[in-house]
Amino acid sequence: MWDLRLTGEQPLALPLPEGYTTLLVVLKGSAQIGAEKIGGAEVGIFDRTGDHIRIDSAQDATVLLLCGEPIDGPIVGSGPFVMNRPEQIKQAIEDYRSGRMGHLG
């Protein structure tokens, strides 16, 4: 995970592991990647090919670059929970409601 503040027209190449899933989350401003412009509150999803991402330019952008090894398994989501099977989602919700996940405060 990279937390970046970008300005200007200078290209930036960032190394990535080959085959990883990569997302660029633009929180503020905009970033130009090739012909694609990604604005604030938008997410770019990239191919798993290649060993870097090149950000061609950015205008006062705050971005998160996220990459990780693909799970290549089923994905099930409900609310804030993401698991592999519906039974796991049900258990997570039950754990949350019963307080087994701890408390914030």
C-alpha positions as a printed NumPy array, in Angstrom:
array([[  0.   ,   0.   ,   0.   ],
       [  1.317,   3.43 ,  -0.973],
       [ -0.135,   6.706,   0.306],
       [  0.9  ,   9.368,  -2.225],
       [  0.586,  13.133,  -2.622],
       [  1.199,  14.026,  -6.272],
       [  1.451,  17.309,  -8.147],
       [  2.624,  18.372, -11.563],
       [  3.388,  16.883, -14.906],
       [  6.368,  14.706, -13.926],
       [  5.732,  11.03 , -14.749],
       [  6.174,   8.582, -11.903],
       [  6.838,   4.841, -12.333],
       [  6.175,   2.685,  -9.278],
       [  7.39 ,  -0.939,  -9.088],
       [  4.776,  -3.653,  -8.546],
       [  5.018,  -7.423,  -8.192],
       [  4.14 ,  -9.194, -11.443],
       [  0.675, -10.783, -11.353],
       [ -0.68 ,  -8.83 ,  -8.382],
       [ -4.09 ,  -7.152,  -8.363],
       [ -3.606,  -3.376,  -8.376],
       [ -6.002,  -0.527,  -7.572],
       [ -5.412,   3.22 ,  -7.622],
       [ -7.853,   5.059,  -5.356],
       [ -7.896,   8.804,  -6.017],
       [ -9.131,  10.507,  -2.865],
       [ -8.589,  14.083,  -4.078],
       [ -7.476,  15.736,  -7.328],
       [ -6.847,  13.61 , -10.395],
       [ -4.236,  11.312, -11.92 ],
       [ -3.539,  10.53 , -15.582],
       [ -2.52 ,   6.961, -16.418],
       [ -2.054,   6.622, -20.158],
       [ -5.292,   7.717, -21.803],
       [ -7.25 ,   7.204, -18.567],
       [ -7.932,  10.104, -16.206],
       [ -9.001,   9.081, -12.703],
       [-10.684,  11.818, -10.668],
       [-11.439,  12.313,  -6.989],
       [-13.515,   9.558,  -5.365],
       [-12.766,   7.204,  -8.294],
       [-10.906,   3.895,  -8.457],
       [ -8.757,   2.554, -11.287],
       [ -8.321,  -1.223, -11.584],
       [ -5.316,  -2.458, -13.542],
       [ -4.251,  -5.602, -15.409],
       [ -2.168,  -8.111, -13.535],
       [  0.482,  -7.955, -16.258],
       [  3.623,  -5.868, -15.957],
       [  5.93 ,  -4.988, -13.105],
       [  5.119,  -1.292, -12.618],
       [  2.455,   1.365, -12.918],
       [  3.202,   4.681, -14.578],
       [  1.334,   7.773, -13.443],
       [  1.861,  10.235, -16.297],
       [  0.697,  13.332, -14.438],
       [ -1.374,  14.443, -11.467],
       [ -3.159,  17.579, -10.349],
       [ -2.874,  18.021,  -6.576],
       [ -3.796,  14.388,  -6.079],
       [ -3.984,  12.348,  -2.912],
       [ -4.025,   8.684,  -3.907],
       [ -3.76 ,   5.227,  -2.421],
       [ -2.047,   2.584,  -4.526],
       [ -3.112,  -0.851,  -3.335],
       [ -1.778,  -4.142,  -4.617],
       [ -1.904,  -7.677,  -3.386],
       [ -1.546, -11.265,  -4.397],
       [ -4.781, -12.51 ,  -5.989],
       [ -6.841, -14.898,  -3.882],
       [ -8.4  , -16.551,  -6.95 ],
       [-11.242, -17.855,  -4.846],
       [-14.892, -17.001,  -4.325],
       [-15.698, -13.652,  -2.731],
       [-18.875, -12.968,  -0.755],
       [-19.63 ,  -9.588,   0.796],
       [-22.286,  -8.186,   3.093],
       [-21.99 ,  -4.804,   4.777],
       [-18.397,  -4.332,   5.924],
       [-17.627,  -8.067,   5.823],
       [-15.886,  -9.855,   2.957],
       [-15.329, -13.593,   3.138],
       [-15.174, -16.648,   0.869],
       [-18.468, -18.328,   1.754],
       [-21.933, -17.181,   2.864],
       [-21.599, -19.182,   6.111],
       [-18.513, -17.138,   7.002],
       [-20.456, -13.895,   6.475],
       [-23.225, -15.18 ,   8.734],
       [-20.666, -16.09 ,  11.428],
       [-18.927, -12.675,  11.149],
       [-22.249, -10.847,  11.594],
       [-23.099, -13.041,  14.587],
       [-19.641, -12.424,  16.106],
       [-20.024,  -8.681,  15.604],
       [-23.501,  -8.53 ,  17.128],
       [-22.45 , -10.589,  20.146],
       [-19.409,  -8.385,  20.842],
       [-16.807, -11.074,  20.082],
       [-14.996,  -8.622,  17.754],
       [-14.332,  -6.155,  20.535],
       [-15.612,  -2.637,  21.037],
       [-14.452,   0.766,  19.869],
       [-14.81 ,   3.715,  22.105]])
